[in-house]
Amino acid sequence: MTKTELQKQRVKAVLEFLTDQFDAQIDDNGDGGRLDITIGEFNGQIMRRDLQVAFWDAIRLVGQFTPSKWQHHLKAVEFEKQVNAEINKVLGNLNT
């Protein structure tokens, strides 16, 4: 298999996993390297290159925010870590 074929296989496996496991909504935004992703209340992007999810609400907060905004941010950070850890397990299983 070529590198391109292997990468396509990895992307397909991860996208299917996210859709099945987290009921993710994934849209190709035409950007090529990134896909838009929504899981529950969190929106963000998944990079095709490294297949890691980044949620907008997990971006570092600076300044004065309400306690509910901070809680939402912390929830997004933890969920992002969980999703990326699960993706790494899927990718690890593909490599064995």
Secondary structure, 3 states (H helix, E strand, C coil): CCHHHHHHHHHHHHHHHHHHHHCCEEEECCCCCEEEEEECCEEEEEECCCCCEEEHHHCCCCCCCCHHHHHHHHHHHHHHHHHHHHHHHHHHHHCC
